[in-house]
Amino acid sequence: MSLPRAKLTKNFPGCPVEATLSYLDGKWKGVILFHLMDGTLRFNELRRKLPAVTQRMLTKQLRELEASGLVSRTVYPVVPPRVEYALTPLGETLKPVIRALAAWGEEYVLCRPEGHELRDPSCAPAALQV
């Protein structure tokens, strides 16, 4: 049985794409990074932007992003506790990658209430065809 990709961050056979994806691996990490691109957010602000995620899963994904050095967590000693999340300088370097994913999704992914599907690339505007 093979290990999940997230467990193999130090054991990639020379593949930078797979290694990079290991840090973004997780259903919500890319979306969290996307929302933090606009600036610092408190935990509940992130929860409101991601209504389908559970509190437990959001906490888990944020901890993993923090452990990898992509997101910083600041706790303010007030009552009730205030916790803010922001991209670190390393996390900021992912902005072009996240923007590229967003642009590709806007062009090639159809989002519908019953789910999403890929658009036929032959229907893409000529400017995006290679």
Beta strands, then each sheet from edge to edge (+ up, - down):
strand 1: 41-42
strand 2: 71-76
strand 3: 82-87
strand 4: 109-112
strand 5: 115-118
sheet 1: 1+ 3- 2+
sheet 2: 4+ 5-
end
